[in-house]
Amino acid sequence: MNSLMKVEGSLLPTSLVSIHISHLFYLKGLKGKWLQHLTSLENLEISDCRRLESLPEDGLPSSLSVLTIKRCLLLQASCQSNGGKEWPKIAHIPCIINDNKVII
């Protein structure tokens, strides 16, 4: 994952529609522009990343229609709609599932 985040472009195909990131216990932040290059991405699930607290500075792809965050306590707290510091990066996503609560 660290190598993927350091690449300027994307090592993944732009036609990818779904990604599940999980069990990255030591990752503190998703960095780089690798997600922005996934112009067909519709579904992103992040789970069991205990230390993850931030999303990419450039935000997530505009094509994203569902973001699911499970068992990532720090990220879940920072993605709250009522003042979470990461909320501005995800507010455009039509369906957000944060800790099994759907926010539309």
Short mmCIF file of the C-alpha atoms (twelve columns), coordinates in Angstrom:
data_MODEL
# 
_entry.id   MODEL 
# 
loop_
_atom_site.group_PDB 
_atom_site.id 
_atom_site.type_symbol 
_atom_site.label_atom_id 
_atom_site.label_alt_id 
_atom_site.label_comp_id 
_atom_site.label_asym_id 
_atom_site.label_seq_id 
_atom_site.Cartn_x 
_atom_site.Cartn_y 
_atom_site.Cartn_z 
_atom_site.pdbx_PDB_model_num 
ATOM 1   C CA . MET A 1   0.000   0.000  0.000   1 
ATOM 2   C CA . ASN A 2   2.854   2.389  0.811   1 
ATOM 3   C CA . SER A 3   4.299   1.868  -2.696  1 
ATOM 4   C CA . LEU A 4   0.897   2.454  -4.286  1 
ATOM 5   C CA . MET A 5   0.531   5.783  -2.493  1 
ATOM 6   C CA . LYS A 6   3.954   7.027  -3.657  1 
ATOM 7   C CA . VAL A 7   3.213   6.633  -7.379  1 
ATOM 8   C CA . GLU A 8   2.099   9.812  -9.177  1 
ATOM 9   C CA . GLY A 9   -0.217  7.944  -11.533 1 
ATOM 10  C CA . SER A 10  -2.084  4.777  -10.762 1 
ATOM 11  C CA . LEU A 11  -0.909  1.206  -10.886 1 
ATOM 12  C CA . LEU A 12  -4.538  0.145  -10.902 1 
ATOM 13  C CA . PRO A 13  -6.784  0.204  -14.004 1 
ATOM 14  C CA . THR A 14  -8.975  3.295  -14.318 1 
ATOM 15  C CA . SER A 15  -11.921 0.984  -15.072 1 
ATOM 16  C CA . LEU A 16  -11.883 -0.363 -11.502 1 
ATOM 17  C CA . VAL A 17  -15.315 0.178  -9.899  1 
ATOM 18  C CA . SER A 18  -14.797 -1.194 -6.384  1 
ATOM 19  C CA . ILE A 19  -11.952 -1.336 -3.841  1 
ATOM 20  C CA . HIS A 20  -11.861 -2.790 -0.338  1 
ATOM 21  C CA . ILE A 21  -8.968  -1.610 1.830   1 
ATOM 22  C CA . SER A 22  -8.657  -3.615 5.031   1 
ATOM 23  C CA . HIS A 23  -6.414  -4.783 7.844   1 
ATOM 24  C CA . LEU A 24  -3.734  -2.132 7.356   1 
ATOM 25  C CA . PHE A 25  -3.121  -1.770 11.065  1 
ATOM 26  C CA . TYR A 26  -0.188  0.653  10.851  1 
ATOM 27  C CA . LEU A 27  -1.446  2.973  8.113   1 
ATOM 28  C CA . LYS A 28  -2.221  6.466  9.460   1 
ATOM 29  C CA . GLY A 29  -3.343  8.203  6.277   1 
ATOM 30  C CA . LEU A 30  -4.244  7.549  2.653   1 
ATOM 31  C CA . LYS A 31  -1.859  9.769  0.739   1 
ATOM 32  C CA . GLY A 32  -1.123  10.638 -2.849  1 
ATOM 33  C CA . LYS A 33  -3.262  10.926 -5.947  1 
ATOM 34  C CA . TRP A 34  -3.595  7.236  -6.754  1 
ATOM 35  C CA . LEU A 35  -7.315  7.187  -5.889  1 
ATOM 36  C CA . GLN A 36  -8.054  10.293 -7.995  1 
ATOM 37  C CA . HIS A 37  -6.889  8.405  -11.110 1 
ATOM 38  C CA . LEU A 38  -9.612  5.791  -10.606 1 
ATOM 39  C CA . THR A 39  -12.228 7.684  -12.587 1 
ATOM 40  C CA . SER A 40  -14.723 4.773  -12.649 1 
ATOM 41  C CA . LEU A 41  -14.545 4.022  -8.927  1 
ATOM 42  C CA . GLU A 42  -18.052 3.778  -7.476  1 
ATOM 43  C CA . ASN A 43  -17.601 1.843  -4.232  1 
ATOM 44  C CA . LEU A 44  -14.842 2.228  -1.636  1 
ATOM 45  C CA . GLU A 45  -14.844 0.220  1.577   1 
ATOM 46  C CA . ILE A 46  -12.292 0.798  4.316   1 
ATOM 47  C CA . SER A 47  -12.303 -1.578 7.267   1 
ATOM 48  C CA . ASP A 48  -10.162 -2.718 10.171  1 
ATOM 49  C CA . CYS A 49  -7.543  0.026  9.786   1 
ATOM 50  C CA . ARG A 50  -7.178  0.976  13.434  1 
ATOM 51  C CA . ARG A 51  -4.727  3.862  13.046  1 
ATOM 52  C CA . LEU A 52  -6.133  5.353  9.846   1 
ATOM 53  C CA . GLU A 53  -7.285  8.897  10.505  1 
ATOM 54  C CA . SER A 54  -7.096  10.780 7.202   1 
ATOM 55  C CA . LEU A 55  -8.098  10.539 3.565   1 
ATOM 56  C CA . PRO A 56  -6.078  11.921 0.629   1 
ATOM 57  C CA . GLU A 57  -5.653  15.714 0.646   1 
ATOM 58  C CA . ASP A 58  -7.056  15.904 -2.889  1 
ATOM 59  C CA . GLY A 59  -10.137 14.012 -1.763  1 
ATOM 60  C CA . LEU A 60  -11.780 11.008 -3.333  1 
ATOM 61  C CA . PRO A 61  -12.884 10.507 -6.956  1 
ATOM 62  C CA . SER A 62  -16.064 12.333 -7.955  1 
ATOM 63  C CA . SER A 63  -17.370 9.046  -9.411  1 
ATOM 64  C CA . LEU A 64  -17.639 7.534  -5.922  1 
ATOM 65  C CA . SER A 65  -21.243 6.787  -4.984  1 
ATOM 66  C CA . VAL A 66  -20.763 4.641  -1.854  1 
ATOM 67  C CA . LEU A 67  -18.150 4.994  0.884   1 
ATOM 68  C CA . THR A 68  -18.187 2.433  3.698   1 
ATOM 69  C CA . ILE A 69  -16.045 2.810  6.814   1 
ATOM 70  C CA . LYS A 70  -16.053 -0.043 9.347   1 
ATOM 71  C CA . ARG A 71  -13.998 -0.682 12.473  1 
ATOM 72  C CA . CYS A 72  -11.698 2.314  11.832  1 
ATOM 73  C CA . LEU A 73  -12.430 4.344  14.962  1 
ATOM 74  C CA . LEU A 74  -10.135 7.295  14.225  1 
ATOM 75  C CA . LEU A 75  -11.329 7.678  10.624  1 
ATOM 76  C CA . GLN A 76  -14.958 7.190  11.618  1 
ATOM 77  C CA . ALA A 77  -14.662 10.026 14.131  1 
ATOM 78  C CA . SER A 78  -13.017 12.385 11.638  1 
ATOM 79  C CA . CYS A 79  -15.676 11.629 8.986   1 
ATOM 80  C CA . GLN A 80  -18.643 12.699 11.102  1 
ATOM 81  C CA . SER A 81  -21.000 15.104 9.352   1 
ATOM 82  C CA . ASN A 82  -21.179 17.322 12.432  1 
ATOM 83  C CA . GLY A 83  -17.710 18.832 12.346  1 
ATOM 84  C CA . GLY A 84  -15.364 15.974 11.454  1 
ATOM 85  C CA . LYS A 85  -12.153 17.282 9.868   1 
ATOM 86  C CA . GLU A 86  -12.414 14.833 6.949   1 
ATOM 87  C CA . TRP A 87  -16.103 15.583 6.248   1 
ATOM 88  C CA . PRO A 88  -15.415 18.206 3.527   1 
ATOM 89  C CA . LYS A 89  -13.540 15.518 1.549   1 
ATOM 90  C CA . ILE A 90  -16.506 13.122 1.525   1 
ATOM 91  C CA . ALA A 91  -19.597 15.374 1.698   1 
ATOM 92  C CA . HIS A 92  -20.146 15.007 -2.085  1 
ATOM 93  C CA . ILE A 93  -20.601 11.213 -1.862  1 
ATOM 94  C CA . PRO A 94  -24.293 10.248 -2.179  1 
ATOM 95  C CA . CYS A 95  -24.158 7.325  0.281   1 
ATOM 96  C CA . ILE A 96  -21.785 7.122  3.237   1 
ATOM 97  C CA . ILE A 97  -21.920 4.185  5.633   1 
ATOM 98  C CA . ASN A 98  -20.006 5.079  8.778   1 
ATOM 99  C CA . ASP A 99  -20.017 2.532  11.597  1 
ATOM 100 C CA . ASN A 100 -23.078 0.769  10.081  1 
ATOM 101 C CA . LYS A 101 -25.033 4.051  9.992   1 
ATOM 102 C CA . VAL A 102 -26.135 5.234  6.570   1 
ATOM 103 C CA . ILE A 103 -25.678 8.937  5.834   1 
ATOM 104 C CA . ILE A 104 -27.307 10.119 2.620   1 
# 
